[in-house]
Amino acid sequence: MAKECSFDVVSTVDMQEVDNAYQQAARELTQRYDLKSTGASLELSKKDGSFKLEAPSEFVASQVRDVLGSKLTKRGIDLLAVSWDKIEAASGMTVRQSGKIIQGIDQVTAKKISKDIRDLKLKCKPTVEGDKLRVSSASRDVLQEVIAYLKQQDYGQPLQFNNYR
């Protein structure tokens, strides 16, 4: 029997890089002339992996999100890794918005990815293992086809492929 090859499909974010990007964005909020005196604030909860943004208007909130997004991108973090909630009104004519960093693949998305892989009709076997998905096959070429296919798809979060052996 041929040796079984496999790889893992995961969705992870380096929280240290997120913290570095947050620190840079917070510094820019205090130094940029158009955002300095607006009263906009940005907070990161490392434990929860979430952002809290407060601003005097939706326009300023979008500017703060853009600043944070540019810092995250420079740090190599995909913007799909942050899921922003809707902007909600807060007291004193301000707005509030929270964002969550997506870590791991949830069961619904894992089942959808698994179904898409099975629909390719290739000789491979996807299995859901907690918050990751393992794809195994006897042929490395089949695994490379699966990786190429998954890179083209959009599942609402960034996917990484590791443990390729």
Summary of the structure (lengths in Angstrom):
residues: 165
radius of gyration: 19.8
end to end distance: 16.6
largest distance: 69.9
contacts: 469
relative contact order: 0.22
helix: 40%
strand: 27%
